[in-house]
Amino acid sequence: MISGRTGILGVIGHPVSHSGSPAMHNAALESTGLDYVYVAFTVPPEGAEGVGDAMRALNIRGLNVTVPHKQTVISCLDEVSPEAQAIGAVNTIDHRDGRLYGHNTDAYGLVASLREEGGLQRLPAKVALLGAGGAARAILYALLAAEEVEHVALLNRTIARAESLAMDLNAGSRVTVQPLAETTALADAGLVINSTSIGMEPDAEASPLGDGAGLHDGMVVVDIVYKPLETRLLQQARVAGARTVDGLGMLVHQGARAFELWTGVAPPVDVMRNALTQLN
């Protein structure tokens, strides 16, 4: 029951009506008995700079931040975590005593998903990352933070963008850049991660790897796309004998980390996952 004491959590983006975060977080709040409500706020690009003032004025306890605001909101914050600074993007804002703290939980979400859904307690020495957009920044940061990862092949349609990302994260020789159409790097990759939107509805028949050349058994294939859960890439990977991880894992675990930052309560991960699964 919402009352005058109910705290406010939410997500900002443009668009944001498609977000599964309200269902996921409200299910978690109900499960834990916490007196909060989580809502979606449509914030146009020109409104992002006012988010900090709005949070303070309305006493909004915490926000998730999605496209296109992950960089813009940084200027509104009092402090940004070292991880978010390195990634160059904030996806979670924690409001405490009038001060706003920025975090990035995407890197945590990826690693947690690889461990729990992918069965990888240690990451493979060689990884192929498809795409060099916003999601790829957090993923590449997480990969480079894992000492056991010796080399990442960064495959992207636009070479210059991929080179810029590698340079931003000071990747050095641990990252090499190749065209997305070049699949030779997959031959010895133990892990392939799709960070592009290729294969997302309504283009569910598309795959970032075209006909799936290069996929093989002995690798784990992750697709961060979660609509649909069973993407064309994951279908191709399964036929090739690879282990597959769908996009719900990263979404759930990044959300769980944000939930814990805001509330100090251990997140009910299974409840959050079930809420998202029911939306698909």
Helices and strands as residue ranges (DSSP letters): E 7-13, H 21-32, E 36-42, G 45-50, H 51-58, E 62-65, G 72-76, E 79-80, H 82-87, E 92-96, E 99-103, H 106-116, E 126-130, H 134-145, E 151-156, H 159-168, G 172-174, E 175-179, G 184-186, E 191-194, E 220-223, H 232-239, E 243-245, H 248-263, H 269-277
